[in-house]
Each structure stands twice: as structure tokens, then as C-alpha cells.
Amino acid sequence: RAVAVLAGHAWHPGVIGIVAGRIKEKTNRPSLVIALDEAGIGKGSGRSIPGVDLGAAIIAAKDAGLLVAGGGHAMAAGLTINADLLDRFAEFLEDRLAAPVAAASGAARLLVDALVAPRGLTPDLVERMEAAGPYGMGWPAPRLATGPVRIVRCDVVGTTHVRAIAAGDDGASFKAMAFRSVDTSLGQALLGAPRDRRFWLAGRVKIDNWNGNHATEMHVDDLAPVEF
């Protein structure tokens, strides 16, 4: 389906929004996660992608009699539903949002706020950007692009995360993390990056204080080879 609708018993309502966001990130499509109680009433939370107004679709489903309650905005929504209407609700979303999801997916772009040389990725820069927060829905943290860099070391952390050391042409190096990416094209590209190949990296930068360290690391969203 264009919109992922997942429902189950014994799911804690307090985490369904986080799970919906993770599914949305992994599949790049709007996602709804619904926790059903013993009476067959579901509490749901949804997250959308740019260009697809999930909140308006949820309100329309409520107006059509498919939901007990529902509302939200373009990027996030909540709902209450009777379990026996789940299939009809999923079909309603499919009919309404399949075309917008296809259009949004076909025009997907990763937007960045600034291009910064590797040597410019300093703790001071991170702290100044953090001072402009807090960040969240509707006010995302700045995403930076940096490069050219070479991936001089890369390994798997735990079972799902990829960790790399990137070295810039300007002599600076930094840690890069791609979370939950081992089985994705991004993780595989990092793990298989030739040591003589140069890349641009894009993501959000954080302070790494592990073991008393105070250095900048990038949480990578994407990479692209340098073509010149």
C-alpha cells in the first residue's frame, strides 16, 4: 500500500508514534501504527512524508464515518478507530493518498541548510546551532553537507548501526554514524566504500562526549560520490 497501516493487540500506546516515525523513515511512505485494546478500540498515531497531507486525510476519514475521532496536520496525525473498520479505513487512505505518495516519492530530494568543510564541523558550530533549538516537527534541526571526504574506516556497531571515520581533503577527520542502516543502501555504500573514493556526506551534527571526548560526529542521512 501507499500508506502503511499496522494494527496489533498489546502494543503500548505510548510508543506507537515513535514506531510510526521509524517505519516512515525506513519505507519513505506515510505510516500509521494502531494499538488495539481488549474492547476492539484502536488508538493510532501516524507520520507522513513531505508533500502528503496525512492530517487532512484522517479528518476526511472521520467525516466519512470510519473513525471515532481523528485529526492532525500534514506531517502527523492521531486517531481512534473500531477494529472492524480497519480494512475499510486502509482502503480509504489508499484511494485518497496513493497519487500524492507516488508524486512525493518520485520528487524526493534531500534538503540541506549549509555546505561546511570537514574542518568547519567543530563543537562550537554544533553548540551554536543547538542554541537555536529546540527542534522538532515543523522546525527540524539543520542538516549539513560536507566533503569531499574519504571513508578511511568503517564497521558495524551492534547489529544494525554503521560507524565510519571520514577524512576530508582539508586534513580534518570526524566520526560518522548511520543508524539502523546495515541492511540499507546507505549502510552498504559506507561499508563498501573504496578507500580512494571521495564522497559528499549529508546529515545532522552532534557532540560526541563518549569517554570524556568532546568532538563532532555526523549522523548521516545520505552520501553521494564526488564526480570530479
URWOZI-V395840 format. One record per run of one state. SS is the DSSP state (H for helix, E for strand, C for the rest). FROM is the first residue (numbers start at 1). LEN is the number of residues. Records with the same first field share a line. If there is no record, write none. Layout:
# URWOZI-V395840
SS: FROM-LEN, FROM-LEN
This chain:
# URWOZI-V395840
C: 1-3, 10-6, 28-3, 37-4, 48-6, 64-5, 74-2, 107-7, 116-2, 121-2, 131-5, 137-2, 140-4, 158-3, 169-4, 179-6, 192-6, 209-1, 213-2, 226-3
E: 4-6, 31-6, 41-7, 69-5, 76-7, 114-2, 136-1, 139-1, 144-14, 161-8, 173-6, 198-11, 215-11
H: 16-12, 54-10, 83-24, 118-3, 123-8, 185-7, 210-3
